[in-house]
C-alpha cells in the first residue's frame, strides 16, 4: 500500500507500519526498486489479484494525499465484476486525463466521473454489460446486415432497370426485335452512373450536399444523411445493370445478324466488338465480387482499370460501327452519330474517367519514420479539408492506395500515416519514398459526415487514428476518443498522442500490448452513456472490427458509422 507520505503495510492489529522510505524508490525484501516494481512484488503474493502504481501530486491543505483523486483513478483502472449503475453524485477531480501508454496507467484531471465508470475485467480485458438488442433477431439481421443501405441502393437501381427493360420489351412486343439503339442508350446510361459514383468531384458534391443538413434537424434525418458513403451501392447496381443491358444488346444484335433483319442491319464488325465488350464487362464484374476482391485485390484493381479503359474504347468503336451499320444510305455518319443519345453519354463517361488523370502529378515527399511499423509522409502541395482522402502510388500504372489526409488548420500541406498492412506499405516503411504520384482531387471519406452531429465518439484501432486526426485538429465538432493500439507512443510518436490528448483530455488510449484487446463495443457504448450529449459513434478499423462495432451499436439503437470496404 502507498500512503500519502510513505510506503507501508498493514499490521495484524489493523494499523499501518512504515517501511521508512519517502522517495521515488522504496526498499522491499532488501532491494531498492521503483514504485512500479513494488506493484510487481505485491502481485507475486497469491492473495492480491492486481496491483498498480498510481501517481498523483494533488494534496489537501493539510499536506495529505487527496483521496478523491485516487478514487477517481481507481475507478478508471481497477477491476470490478460489472459496471455499477448508481444515481450517486459524480466525483470531481482536478488532475489531468493522461495515460502512461506503455504501462497502462491512467492519470485523470478535470473530468466528471459517474459511479458507473467502474469497469469489470475478465483477465486483462475490460468487459461491459450491454443492454439487449432491439427488435427480433431475424428482423435485425435483415435491417442491419442483409438490407443495409448499400444493398438498398443496389436493389433500387436493379429494380429500376428491370422495370425499364419490361417497358422496352412490352413496347417492342409486336416488332419481332428489341430496339437496338434504345438498348445501347440504356447500357450507356448505367455506365455513366457507375463511373460518376466513383468520380472525385461527384463524391465530394454528394457528401457536401448531405453534410449541409443543420444540426437542429431531427437526429433520424441526420442519421440517414450520414450514410451517404453507401453510394457505392449505386455504383455496383449501375455496373451490373450496364452489363445486363449489354448482354441483351449483344443478344439482340446476334438475332438480327443471324436473321438478316432489314430493320436493324448488323454487320460482322458490330458483332465482334459487341462480344469483346461483353467479355471485358464479365471479367470486371467477376473480379469485383466481394470474396474475389478481398482475396485478389491487386488483380481486381488492375482489371477494373485496364479492362475498364479497354471496354470504354471498344464501346466507342462499337457505337460508331453500329451506327454506320444501322443508318440509312441517305444519312451521313456524322449526322447519325449526332442524333444518337449514347454518343453524348459516352462523352460524359470518358470525361469522368479522364478528369482524375488530368491531375496526375509527381510530388515531393518528406518522410518521418515513426517506428518499424509506421511512417508519416508529409506533402506540401495541397490543403484538403478535414475528412478527405488522397491517392498515392509509386507508378501511375501500378496499384493506387488511398490514405486520410491529415492537415493542421491554417498550415499548408498535409501528411498521411502509412502502417504495415501489406507488401506496399511494408516496403514504404522500410524504404520511405522521396517522391510519389498523386491524381485527382482529395475525395470525401467516411469521417466527412462528422459535422452532421453535435458530438461524436471516435473509435480507432492502430493507424485508424490517422483519419481521426484531421477531425480532432479541426476542432469544430466536440469529440471523445477511444484509441486501441500496440504501444501507441512508440509506434505512432509522442506528437500524435499529444494531438489526441490535446483534442480530448479524457481520451482513452488502450495499449493492447500490455492490456490485451479491449471490448470496443462495450467501451464505446459506455462512453455514449457517460457523455449523454454524444449523438453518434464513428469507427476506423479493419473490416471485421468495423462491421462488428457498427452492427452491435446499431442493433441497440445507437447511430454508428464505419467504412464498408466496397472498393
SEKEBA-895619 format. One record per residue (C-alpha): x, y, z; residue in one letter. Coordinates in steps of 0.1 Angstrom, whole numbers, plus 5000, padded with zeros to 4 digits. Layout:
# SEKEBA-895619
xx=X yy=Y zz=Z rest=a
...
# end
This chain:
# SEKEBA-895619
xx=5000 yy=5000 zz=5000 rest=x
xx=5012 yy=5035 zz=4993 rest=x
xx=5001 yy=5060 zz=5019 rest=x
xx=5002 yy=5098 zz=5015 rest=x
xx=5038 yy=5100 zz=5028 rest=x
xx=5053 yy=5066 zz=5028 rest=x
xx=5052 yy=5030 zz=5017 rest=x
xx=5036 yy=5010 zz=5044 rest=x
xx=5020 yy=4977 zz=5052 rest=x
xx=4990 yy=4967 zz=5074 rest=x
xx=4999 yy=4950 zz=5107 rest=x
xx=4978 yy=4923 zz=5124 rest=x
xx=4961 yy=4949 zz=5147 rest=x
xx=4950 yy=4969 zz=5117 rest=x
xx=4974 yy=4998 zz=5120 rest=x
xx=4998 yy=5008 zz=5092 rest=x
xx=5035 yy=5001 zz=5097 rest=x
xx=5060 yy=5023 zz=5078 rest=x
xx=5088 yy=5008 zz=5057 rest=x
xx=5107 yy=5040 zz=5062 rest=x
xx=5113 yy=5055 zz=5028 rest=x
xx=5099 yy=5086 zz=5013 rest=x
xx=5114 yy=5090 zz=4979 rest=x
xx=5106 yy=5075 zz=4945 rest=x
xx=5124 yy=5043 zz=4954 rest=x
xx=5114 yy=5020 zz=4983 rest=x
xx=5131 yy=4991 zz=5000 rest=x
xx=5113 yy=4958 zz=4998 rest=x
xx=5129 yy=4925 zz=5007 rest=x
xx=5163 yy=4942 zz=5008 rest=x
xx=5161 yy=4956 zz=4973 rest=x
xx=5157 yy=4992 zz=4962 rest=x
xx=5130 yy=4993 zz=4935 rest=x
xx=5108 yy=5019 zz=4919 rest=x
xx=5071 yy=5022 zz=4926 rest=x
xx=5060 yy=5001 zz=4896 rest=x
xx=5084 yy=4974 zz=4908 rest=x
xx=5066 yy=4974 zz=4941 rest=x
xx=5034 yy=4966 zz=4923 rest=x
xx=5051 yy=4936 zz=4907 rest=x
xx=5063 yy=4924 zz=4941 rest=x
xx=5028 yy=4928 zz=4956 rest=x
xx=5013 yy=4908 zz=4927 rest=x
xx=5038 yy=4880 zz=4934 rest=x
xx=5018 yy=4872 zz=4965 rest=x
xx=4989 yy=4847 zz=4959 rest=x
xx=4964 yy=4869 zz=4978 rest=x
xx=4961 yy=4901 zz=4957 rest=x
xx=4947 yy=4898 zz=4922 rest=x
xx=4960 yy=4930 zz=4908 rest=x
xx=4985 yy=4957 zz=4919 rest=x
xx=4990 yy=4991 zz=4903 rest=x
xx=5012 yy=5022 zz=4909 rest=x
xx=4990 yy=5053 zz=4909 rest=x
xx=5009 yy=5086 zz=4908 rest=x
xx=4994 yy=5119 zz=4919 rest=x
xx=5007 yy=5152 zz=4930 rest=x
xx=4974 yy=5165 zz=4943 rest=x
xx=4971 yy=5171 zz=4981 rest=x
xx=4948 yy=5187 zz=5005 rest=x
xx=4956 yy=5218 zz=5026 rest=x
xx=4970 yy=5197 zz=5054 rest=x
xx=4996 yy=5182 zz=5030 rest=x
xx=4980 yy=5147 zz=5028 rest=x
xx=4970 yy=5130 zz=4996 rest=x
xx=4937 yy=5138 zz=4980 rest=x
xx=4918 yy=5106 zz=4983 rest=x
xx=4892 yy=5118 zz=4957 rest=x
xx=4920 yy=5118 zz=4930 rest=x
xx=4930 yy=5083 zz=4940 rest=x
xx=4894 yy=5071 zz=4940 rest=x
xx=4888 yy=5087 zz=4905 rest=x
xx=4919 yy=5069 zz=4892 rest=x
xx=4910 yy=5037 zz=4909 rest=x
xx=4875 yy=5038 zz=4893 rest=x
xx=4891 yy=5041 zz=4858 rest=x
xx=4917 yy=5014 zz=4864 rest=x
xx=4906 yy=4989 zz=4890 rest=x
xx=4886 yy=4958 zz=4881 rest=x
xx=4851 yy=4951 zz=4893 rest=x
xx=4825 yy=4925 zz=4882 rest=x
xx=4805 yy=4948 zz=4860 rest=x
xx=4795 yy=4985 zz=4856 rest=x
xx=4780 yy=4999 zz=4887 rest=x
xx=4747 yy=5016 zz=4880 rest=x
xx=4740 yy=5042 zz=4905 rest=x
xx=4725 yy=5077 zz=4908 rest=x
xx=4751 yy=5089 zz=4932 rest=x
xx=4768 yy=5123 zz=4926 rest=x
xx=4797 yy=5125 zz=4902 rest=x
xx=4832 yy=5127 zz=4915 rest=x
xx=4851 yy=5158 zz=4905 rest=x
xx=4889 yy=5159 zz=4903 rest=x
xx=4914 yy=5184 zz=4894 rest=x
xx=4940 yy=5161 zz=4880 rest=x
xx=4946 yy=5158 zz=4843 rest=x
xx=4935 yy=5129 zz=4820 rest=x
xx=4967 yy=5114 zz=4806 rest=x
xx=4979 yy=5079 zz=4801 rest=x
xx=5012 yy=5061 zz=4807 rest=x
xx=5007 yy=5043 zz=4774 rest=x
xx=5034 yy=5017 zz=4779 rest=x
xx=5024 yy=5008 zz=4815 rest=x
xx=4987 yy=5012 zz=4811 rest=x
xx=4984 yy=5038 zz=4839 rest=x
xx=4958 yy=5065 zz=4836 rest=x
xx=4960 yy=5098 zz=4854 rest=x
xx=4928 yy=5118 zz=4855 rest=x
xx=4921 yy=5155 zz=4856 rest=x
xx=4893 yy=5179 zz=4850 rest=x
xx=4868 yy=5151 zz=4844 rest=x
xx=4834 yy=5142 zz=4859 rest=x
xx=4832 yy=5105 zz=4865 rest=x
xx=4799 yy=5089 zz=4873 rest=x
xx=4799 yy=5059 zz=4896 rest=x
xx=4791 yy=5036 zz=4867 rest=x
xx=4825 yy=5043 zz=4852 rest=x
xx=4839 yy=5015 zz=4872 rest=x
xx=4845 yy=4987 zz=4847 rest=x
xx=4846 yy=4950 zz=4850 rest=x
xx=4876 yy=4930 zz=4839 rest=x
xx=4880 yy=4894 zz=4827 rest=x
xx=4917 yy=4887 zz=4828 rest=x
xx=4933 yy=4918 zz=4813 rest=x
xx=4904 yy=4927 zz=4790 rest=x
xx=4876 yy=4950 zz=4802 rest=x
xx=4841 yy=4937 zz=4796 rest=x
xx=4810 yy=4957 zz=4797 rest=x
xx=4774 yy=4947 zz=4802 rest=x
xx=4754 yy=4958 zz=4773 rest=x
xx=4716 yy=4962 zz=4771 rest=x
xx=4696 yy=4938 zz=4749 rest=x
xx=4694 yy=4943 zz=4712 rest=x
xx=4663 yy=4959 zz=4699 rest=x
xx=4637 yy=4940 zz=4679 rest=x
xx=4636 yy=4904 zz=4668 rest=x
xx=4667 yy=4886 zz=4657 rest=x
xx=4656 yy=4879 zz=4621 rest=x
xx=4644 yy=4915 zz=4616 rest=x
xx=4676 yy=4929 zz=4630 rest=x
xx=4696 yy=4907 zz=4606 rest=x
xx=4675 yy=4919 zz=4577 rest=x
xx=4677 yy=4955 zz=4586 rest=x
xx=4713 yy=4959 zz=4596 rest=x
xx=4730 yy=4931 zz=4576 rest=x
xx=4712 yy=4919 zz=4546 rest=x
xx=4693 yy=4951 zz=4537 rest=x
xx=4720 yy=4976 zz=4545 rest=x
xx=4717 yy=5010 zz=4528 rest=x
xx=4744 yy=4999 zz=4503 rest=x
xx=4722 yy=4969 zz=4493 rest=x
xx=4691 yy=4990 zz=4493 rest=x
xx=4707 yy=5014 zz=4468 rest=x
xx=4719 yy=4984 zz=4448 rest=x
xx=4684 yy=4969 zz=4448 rest=x
xx=4668 yy=5002 zz=4438 rest=x
xx=4690 yy=5005 zz=4408 rest=x
xx=4684 yy=4969 zz=4397 rest=x
xx=4647 yy=4971 zz=4402 rest=x
xx=4645 yy=5004 zz=4382 rest=x
xx=4664 yy=4988 zz=4353 rest=x
xx=4641 yy=4957 zz=4354 rest=x
xx=4611 yy=4980 zz=4351 rest=x
xx=4627 yy=4998 zz=4322 rest=x
xx=4635 yy=4965 zz=4305 rest=x
xx=4599 yy=4954 zz=4310 rest=x
xx=4586 yy=4986 zz=4294 rest=x
xx=4610 yy=4983 zz=4264 rest=x
xx=4601 yy=4947 zz=4259 rest=x
xx=4563 yy=4955 zz=4261 rest=x
xx=4566 yy=4983 zz=4235 rest=x
xx=4586 yy=4962 zz=4211 rest=x
xx=4565 yy=4930 zz=4215 rest=x
xx=4549 yy=4932 zz=4181 rest=x
xx=4581 yy=4943 zz=4162 rest=x
xx=4599 yy=4910 zz=4165 rest=x
xx=4631 yy=4926 zz=4178 rest=x
xx=4642 yy=4948 zz=4206 rest=x
xx=4652 yy=4983 zz=4196 rest=x
xx=4689 yy=4982 zz=4194 rest=x
xx=4696 yy=5020 zz=4197 rest=x
xx=4675 yy=5021 zz=4229 rest=x
xx=4694 yy=4991 zz=4244 rest=x
xx=4727 yy=5009 zz=4237 rest=x
xx=4714 yy=5041 zz=4253 rest=x
xx=4702 yy=5021 zz=4284 rest=x
xx=4736 yy=5004 zz=4287 rest=x
xx=4755 yy=5038 zz=4283 rest=x
xx=4732 yy=5055 zz=4309 rest=x
xx=4741 yy=5029 zz=4335 rest=x
xx=4778 yy=5031 zz=4327 rest=x
xx=4776 yy=5068 zz=4332 rest=x
xx=4760 yy=5064 zz=4367 rest=x
xx=4786 yy=5037 zz=4376 rest=x
xx=4815 yy=5060 zz=4366 rest=x
xx=4800 yy=5090 zz=4383 rest=x
xx=4797 yy=5073 zz=4416 rest=x
xx=4834 yy=5068 zz=4417 rest=x
xx=4843 yy=5103 zz=4404 rest=x
xx=4860 yy=5125 zz=4430 rest=x
xx=4840 yy=5157 zz=4422 rest=x
xx=4807 yy=5138 zz=4422 rest=x
xx=4816 yy=5121 zz=4455 rest=x
xx=4825 yy=5155 zz=4471 rest=x
xx=4794 yy=5171 zz=4458 rest=x
xx=4771 yy=5144 zz=4473 rest=x
xx=4790 yy=5144 zz=4506 rest=x
xx=4788 yy=5182 zz=4507 rest=x
xx=4751 yy=5181 zz=4500 rest=x
xx=4744 yy=5155 zz=4527 rest=x
xx=4765 yy=5172 zz=4553 rest=x
xx=4749 yy=5206 zz=4548 rest=x
xx=4719 yy=5194 zz=4569 rest=x
xx=4719 yy=5216 zz=4600 rest=x
xx=4724 yy=5200 zz=4635 rest=x
xx=4690 yy=5214 zz=4646 rest=x
xx=4673 yy=5189 zz=4623 rest=x
xx=4660 yy=5157 zz=4639 rest=x
xx=4687 yy=5131 zz=4646 rest=x
xx=4668 yy=5105 zz=4625 rest=x
xx=4672 yy=5127 zz=4594 rest=x
xx=4708 yy=5135 zz=4600 rest=x
xx=4715 yy=5098 zz=4607 rest=x
xx=4702 yy=5088 zz=4573 rest=x
xx=4721 yy=5116 zz=4556 rest=x
xx=4753 yy=5104 zz=4573 rest=x
xx=4751 yy=5071 zz=4554 rest=x
xx=4759 yy=5090 zz=4522 rest=x
xx=4791 yy=5069 zz=4519 rest=x
xx=4769 yy=5039 zz=4509 rest=x
xx=4766 yy=5054 zz=4474 rest=x
xx=4789 yy=5026 zz=4463 rest=x
xx=4757 yy=5005 zz=4461 rest=x
xx=4746 yy=5028 zz=4433 rest=x
xx=4779 yy=5022 zz=4415 rest=x
xx=4776 yy=4984 zz=4419 rest=x
xx=4739 yy=4984 zz=4408 rest=x
xx=4745 yy=5005 zz=4378 rest=x
xx=4776 yy=4985 zz=4367 rest=x
xx=4757 yy=4952 zz=4370 rest=x
xx=4727 yy=4968 zz=4351 rest=x
xx=4750 yy=4981 zz=4324 rest=x
xx=4764 yy=4946 zz=4319 rest=x
xx=4730 yy=4931 zz=4317 rest=x
xx=4718 yy=4957 zz=4292 rest=x
xx=4749 yy=4950 zz=4271 rest=x
xx=4742 yy=4913 zz=4273 rest=x
xx=4706 yy=4919 zz=4260 rest=x
xx=4720 yy=4943 zz=4233 rest=x
xx=4745 yy=4917 zz=4222 rest=x
xx=4718 yy=4890 zz=4221 rest=x
xx=4695 yy=4913 zz=4201 rest=x
xx=4723 yy=4921 zz=4176 rest=x
xx=4731 yy=4884 zz=4173 rest=x
xx=4695 yy=4875 zz=4165 rest=x
xx=4693 yy=4903 zz=4139 rest=x
xx=4726 yy=4893 zz=4124 rest=x
xx=4716 yy=4857 zz=4120 rest=x
xx=4681 yy=4865 zz=4107 rest=x
xx=4694 yy=4893 zz=4084 rest=x
xx=4667 yy=4917 zz=4098 rest=x
xx=4663 yy=4946 zz=4073 rest=x
xx=4651 yy=4970 zz=4101 rest=x
xx=4683 yy=4966 zz=4121 rest=x
xx=4711 yy=4957 zz=4098 rest=x
xx=4741 yy=4944 zz=4118 rest=x
xx=4775 yy=4938 zz=4103 rest=x
xx=4803 yy=4915 zz=4114 rest=x
xx=4823 yy=4943 zz=4129 rest=x
xx=4795 yy=4952 zz=4153 rest=x
xx=4792 yy=4916 zz=4164 rest=x
xx=4829 yy=4912 zz=4171 rest=x
xx=4831 yy=4944 zz=4191 rest=x
xx=4799 yy=4936 zz=4210 rest=x
xx=4813 yy=4902 zz=4222 rest=x
xx=4847 yy=4917 zz=4231 rest=x
xx=4830 yy=4944 zz=4253 rest=x
xx=4808 yy=4917 zz=4268 rest=x
xx=4839 yy=4896 zz=4277 rest=x
xx=4855 yy=4926 zz=4294 rest=x
xx=4824 yy=4936 zz=4313 rest=x
xx=4821 yy=4900 zz=4325 rest=x
xx=4857 yy=4900 zz=4337 rest=x
xx=4853 yy=4933 zz=4356 rest=x
xx=4821 yy=4921 zz=4373 rest=x
xx=4836 yy=4887 zz=4382 rest=x
xx=4867 yy=4903 zz=4398 rest=x
xx=4845 yy=4928 zz=4417 rest=x
xx=4827 yy=4901 zz=4436 rest=x
xx=4834 yy=4907 zz=4473 rest=x
xx=4851 yy=4874 zz=4480 rest=x
xx=4872 yy=4876 zz=4449 rest=x
xx=4880 yy=4913 zz=4455 rest=x
xx=4893 yy=4906 zz=4490 rest=x
xx=4915 yy=4876 zz=4480 rest=x
xx=4928 yy=4891 zz=4448 rest=x
xx=4927 yy=4928 zz=4455 rest=x
xx=4956 yy=4938 zz=4433 rest=x
xx=4943 yy=4918 zz=4404 rest=x
xx=4908 yy=4934 zz=4410 rest=x
xx=4923 yy=4969 zz=4408 rest=x
xx=4942 yy=4961 zz=4376 rest=x
xx=4912 yy=4945 zz=4360 rest=x
xx=4890 yy=4974 zz=4369 rest=x
xx=4915 yy=4999 zz=4355 rest=x
xx=4928 yy=4984 zz=4323 rest=x
xx=4898 yy=4963 zz=4314 rest=x
xx=4877 yy=4994 zz=4321 rest=x
xx=4898 yy=5016 zz=4298 rest=x
xx=4897 yy=4989 zz=4271 rest=x
xx=4860 yy=4985 zz=4274 rest=x
xx=4854 yy=5022 zz=4271 rest=x
xx=4875 yy=5024 zz=4239 rest=x
xx=4857 yy=4993 zz=4224 rest=x
xx=4822 yy=5007 zz=4233 rest=x
xx=4832 yy=5039 zz=4214 rest=x
xx=4842 yy=5017 zz=4184 rest=x
xx=4811 yy=4996 zz=4187 rest=x
xx=4788 yy=5027 zz=4187 rest=x
xx=4804 yy=5042 zz=4157 rest=x
xx=4804 yy=5009 zz=4137 rest=x
xx=4769 yy=5000 zz=4148 rest=x
xx=4756 yy=5035 zz=4139 rest=x
xx=4772 yy=5032 zz=4105 rest=x
xx=4756 yy=4998 zz=4100 rest=x
xx=4721 yy=5010 zz=4111 rest=x
xx=4720 yy=5044 zz=4093 rest=x
xx=4701 yy=5048 zz=4060 rest=x
xx=4723 yy=5054 zz=4030 rest=x
xx=4709 yy=5089 zz=4027 rest=x
xx=4721 yy=5099 zz=4061 rest=x
xx=4757 yy=5109 zz=4067 rest=x
xx=4776 yy=5091 zz=4096 rest=x
xx=4783 yy=5123 zz=4114 rest=x
xx=4746 yy=5133 zz=4113 rest=x
xx=4735 yy=5098 zz=4125 rest=x
xx=4760 yy=5100 zz=4154 rest=x
xx=4748 yy=5134 zz=4164 rest=x
xx=4712 yy=5121 zz=4168 rest=x
xx=4724 yy=5091 zz=4188 rest=x
xx=4720 yy=5097 zz=4227 rest=x
xx=4745 yy=5070 zz=4236 rest=x
xx=4773 yy=5091 zz=4219 rest=x
xx=4767 yy=5120 zz=4244 rest=x
xx=4766 yy=5096 zz=4273 rest=x
xx=4799 yy=5081 zz=4263 rest=x
xx=4814 yy=5115 zz=4260 rest=x
xx=4804 yy=5122 zz=4296 rest=x
xx=4818 yy=5088 zz=4307 rest=x
xx=4851 yy=5095 zz=4290 rest=x
xx=4853 yy=5129 zz=4307 rest=x
xx=4845 yy=5114 zz=4341 rest=x
xx=4873 yy=5088 zz=4337 rest=x
xx=4898 yy=5113 zz=4323 rest=x
xx=4892 yy=5141 zz=4349 rest=x
xx=4912 yy=5124 zz=4377 rest=x
xx=4940 yy=5115 zz=4354 rest=x
xx=4943 yy=5151 zz=4341 rest=x
xx=4956 yy=5160 zz=4376 rest=x
xx=4982 yy=5133 zz=4376 rest=x
xx=5015 yy=5146 zz=4391 rest=x
xx=5046 yy=5136 zz=4409 rest=x
xx=5051 yy=5153 zz=4442 rest=x
xx=5079 yy=5156 zz=4467 rest=x
xx=5075 yy=5137 zz=4500 rest=x
xx=5092 yy=5143 zz=4533 rest=x
xx=5092 yy=5110 zz=4553 rest=x
xx=5091 yy=5109 zz=4591 rest=x
xx=5098 yy=5074 zz=4604 rest=x
xx=5076 yy=5067 zz=4634 rest=x
xx=5086 yy=5032 zz=4642 rest=x
xx=5093 yy=4998 zz=4624 rest=x
xx=5055 yy=4996 zz=4620 rest=x
xx=5046 yy=5031 zz=4607 rest=x
xx=5059 yy=5061 zz=4588 rest=x
xx=5044 yy=5095 zz=4583 rest=x
xx=5047 yy=5111 zz=4549 rest=x
xx=5045 yy=5149 zz=4546 rest=x
xx=5032 yy=5165 zz=4514 rest=x
xx=5030 yy=5203 zz=4507 rest=x
xx=5011 yy=5207 zz=4475 rest=x
xx=4975 yy=5209 zz=4488 rest=x
xx=4953 yy=5218 zz=4517 rest=x
xx=4925 yy=5193 zz=4519 rest=x
xx=4896 yy=5199 zz=4543 rest=x
xx=4891 yy=5175 zz=4572 rest=x
xx=4877 yy=5141 zz=4563 rest=x
xx=4893 yy=5139 zz=4528 rest=x
xx=4915 yy=5111 zz=4514 rest=x
xx=4943 yy=5112 zz=4489 rest=x
xx=4955 yy=5085 zz=4465 rest=x
xx=4992 yy=5078 zz=4461 rest=x
xx=5013 yy=5054 zz=4441 rest=x
xx=5049 yy=5046 zz=4432 rest=x
xx=5040 yy=5044 zz=4395 rest=x
xx=5008 yy=5057 zz=4377 rest=x
xx=5002 yy=5023 zz=4361 rest=x
xx=5006 yy=5003 zz=4393 rest=x
xx=4985 yy=5000 zz=4425 rest=x
xx=4970 yy=5031 zz=4440 rest=x
xx=4965 yy=5034 zz=4477 rest=x
xx=4941 yy=5058 zz=4495 rest=x
xx=4951 yy=5075 zz=4528 rest=x
xx=4934 yy=5100 zz=4550 rest=x
xx=4949 yy=5135 zz=4546 rest=x
xx=4960 yy=5149 zz=4580 rest=x
xx=4961 yy=5187 zz=4578 rest=x
xx=4966 yy=5213 zz=4605 rest=x
xx=4942 yy=5243 zz=4602 rest=x
xx=4960 yy=5273 zz=4588 rest=x
xx=4991 yy=5254 zz=4577 rest=x
xx=4998 yy=5245 zz=4541 rest=x
xx=5002 yy=5209 zz=4532 rest=x
xx=4992 yy=5177 zz=4549 rest=x
xx=5005 yy=5143 zz=4559 rest=x
xx=4995 yy=5107 zz=4557 rest=x
xx=5003 yy=5078 zz=4581 rest=x
xx=5013 yy=5045 zz=4565 rest=x
xx=5013 yy=5015 zz=4587 rest=x
xx=5024 yy=4980 zz=4579 rest=x
xx=4994 yy=4962 zz=4563 rest=x
xx=5008 yy=4946 zz=4532 rest=x
xx=5036 yy=4945 zz=4506 rest=x
xx=5034 yy=4981 zz=4495 rest=x
xx=5031 yy=4996 zz=4530 rest=x
xx=5059 yy=4974 zz=4543 rest=x
xx=5082 yy=4985 zz=4515 rest=x
xx=5072 yy=5021 zz=4521 rest=x
xx=5081 yy=5019 zz=4558 rest=x
xx=5114 yy=5001 zz=4552 rest=x
xx=5125 yy=5025 zz=4524 rest=x
xx=5104 yy=5057 zz=4527 rest=x
xx=5100 yy=5074 zz=4493 rest=x
xx=5111 yy=5109 zz=4485 rest=x
xx=5085 yy=5113 zz=4457 rest=x
xx=5051 yy=5098 zz=4450 rest=x
xx=5025 yy=5101 zz=4423 rest=x
xx=4991 yy=5115 zz=4431 rest=x
xx=4960 yy=5120 zz=4409 rest=x
xx=4925 yy=5136 zz=4411 rest=x
xx=4912 yy=5157 zz=4439 rest=x
xx=4911 yy=5147 zz=4476 rest=x
xx=4878 yy=5127 zz=4479 rest=x
xx=4855 yy=5127 zz=4509 rest=x
xx=4858 yy=5098 zz=4533 rest=x
xx=4835 yy=5083 zz=4559 rest=x
xx=4845 yy=5108 zz=4586 rest=x
xx=4834 yy=5137 zz=4564 rest=x
xx=4800 yy=5131 zz=4580 rest=x
xx=4811 yy=5142 zz=4615 rest=x
xx=4798 yy=5178 zz=4611 rest=x
xx=4763 yy=5163 zz=4610 rest=x
xx=4764 yy=5157 zz=4647 rest=x
xx=4767 yy=5178 zz=4678 rest=x
xx=4792 yy=5155 zz=4695 rest=x
xx=4808 yy=5122 zz=4683 rest=x
xx=4826 yy=5093 zz=4698 rest=x
xx=4856 yy=5084 zz=4676 rest=x
xx=4868 yy=5048 zz=4678 rest=x
xx=4901 yy=5038 zz=4662 rest=x
xx=4924 yy=5009 zz=4662 rest=x
xx=4961 yy=5011 zz=4652 rest=x
xx=4967 yy=5035 zz=4623 rest=x
xx=4930 yy=5042 zz=4622 rest=x
xx=4938 yy=5072 zz=4644 rest=x
xx=4952 yy=5088 zz=4612 rest=x
xx=4918 yy=5096 zz=4596 rest=x
xx=4906 yy=5108 zz=4630 rest=x
xx=4934 yy=5133 zz=4635 rest=x
xx=4920 yy=5159 zz=4609 rest=x
xx=4887 yy=5159 zz=4628 rest=x
xx=4904 yy=5163 zz=4661 rest=x
xx=4928 yy=5190 zz=4649 rest=x
xx=4899 yy=5209 zz=4631 rest=x
xx=4881 yy=5211 zz=4665 rest=x
xx=4847 yy=5222 zz=4650 rest=x
xx=4828 yy=5192 zz=4664 rest=x
xx=4833 yy=5181 zz=4701 rest=x
xx=4846 yy=5146 zz=4702 rest=x
xx=4856 yy=5118 zz=4726 rest=x
xx=4883 yy=5094 zz=4715 rest=x
xx=4888 yy=5057 zz=4721 rest=x
xx=4920 yy=5045 zz=4705 rest=x
xx=4933 yy=5010 zz=4707 rest=x
xx=4969 yy=5003 zz=4695 rest=x
xx=5000 yy=4983 zz=4703 rest=x
xx=5024 yy=5007 zz=4722 rest=x
xx=5008 yy=5038 zz=4708 rest=x
xx=5036 yy=5062 zz=4718 rest=x
xx=5064 yy=5040 zz=4705 rest=x
xx=5045 yy=5031 zz=4673 rest=x
xx=5029 yy=5064 zz=4663 rest=x
xx=5050 yy=5090 zz=4681 rest=x
xx=5045 yy=5113 zz=4711 rest=x
xx=5033 yy=5141 zz=4688 rest=x
xx=5003 yy=5121 zz=4676 rest=x
xx=4995 yy=5110 zz=4712 rest=x
xx=4997 yy=5147 zz=4723 rest=x
xx=4974 yy=5158 zz=4694 rest=x
xx=4948 yy=5132 zz=4706 rest=x
xx=4951 yy=5142 zz=4743 rest=x
xx=4950 yy=5179 zz=4734 rest=x
xx=4918 yy=5175 zz=4714 rest=x
xx=4902 yy=5152 zz=4741 rest=x
xx=4919 yy=5154 zz=4775 rest=x
xx=4898 yy=5125 zz=4786 rest=x
xx=4907 yy=5103 zz=4757 rest=x
xx=4910 yy=5065 zz=4763 rest=x
xx=4942 yy=5052 zz=4747 rest=x
xx=4944 yy=5015 zz=4752 rest=x
xx=4977 yy=4997 zz=4749 rest=x
xx=4969 yy=4963 zz=4735 rest=x
xx=5004 yy=4950 zz=4741 rest=x
xx=5001 yy=4954 zz=4779 rest=x
xx=4963 yy=4952 zz=4784 rest=x
xx=4951 yy=4928 zz=4757 rest=x
xx=4924 yy=4935 zz=4732 rest=x
xx=4896 yy=4958 zz=4745 rest=x
xx=4859 yy=4954 zz=4743 rest=x
xx=4854 yy=4982 zz=4719 rest=x
xx=4816 yy=4978 zz=4716 rest=x
xx=4812 yy=4980 zz=4754 rest=x
xx=4836 yy=5008 zz=4758 rest=x
xx=4820 yy=5029 zz=4730 rest=x
xx=4786 yy=5022 zz=4745 rest=x
xx=4798 yy=5032 zz=4780 rest=x
xx=4812 yy=5064 zz=4766 rest=x
xx=4780 yy=5072 zz=4748 rest=x
xx=4760 yy=5067 zz=4780 rest=x
xx=4785 yy=5087 zz=4801 rest=x
xx=4787 yy=5117 zz=4778 rest=x
xx=4750 yy=5120 zz=4774 rest=x
xx=4751 yy=5145 zz=4746 rest=x
xx=4771 yy=5124 zz=4721 rest=x
xx=4750 yy=5116 zz=4691 rest=x
xx=4770 yy=5090 zz=4671 rest=x
xx=4799 yy=5067 zz=4671 rest=x
xx=4824 yy=5066 zz=4641 rest=x
xx=4849 yy=5038 zz=4639 rest=x
xx=4880 yy=5035 zz=4618 rest=x
xx=4894 yy=4999 zz=4619 rest=x
xx=4897 yy=4968 zz=4599 rest=x
xx=4867 yy=4951 zz=4582 rest=x
xx=4859 yy=4926 zz=4609 rest=x
xx=4861 yy=4951 zz=4638 rest=x
xx=4843 yy=4978 zz=4619 rest=x
xx=4814 yy=4956 zz=4610 rest=x
xx=4811 yy=4942 zz=4645 rest=x
xx=4811 yy=4975 zz=4663 rest=x
xx=4787 yy=4991 zz=4638 rest=x
xx=4762 yy=4963 zz=4640 rest=x
xx=4764 yy=4958 zz=4677 rest=x
xx=4757 yy=4995 zz=4684 rest=x
xx=4731 yy=5000 zz=4656 rest=x
xx=4712 yy=4969 zz=4669 rest=x
xx=4710 yy=4988 zz=4703 rest=x
xx=4697 yy=5020 zz=4687 rest=x
xx=4730 yy=5039 zz=4687 rest=x
xx=4739 yy=5057 zz=4654 rest=x
xx=4772 yy=5041 zz=4643 rest=x
xx=4792 yy=5046 zz=4611 rest=x
xx=4823 yy=5030 zz=4596 rest=x
xx=4838 yy=5022 zz=4562 rest=x
xx=4820 yy=4995 zz=4542 rest=x
xx=4851 yy=4983 zz=4523 rest=x
xx=4834 yy=4982 zz=4489 rest=x
xx=4865 yy=4990 zz=4468 rest=x
# end
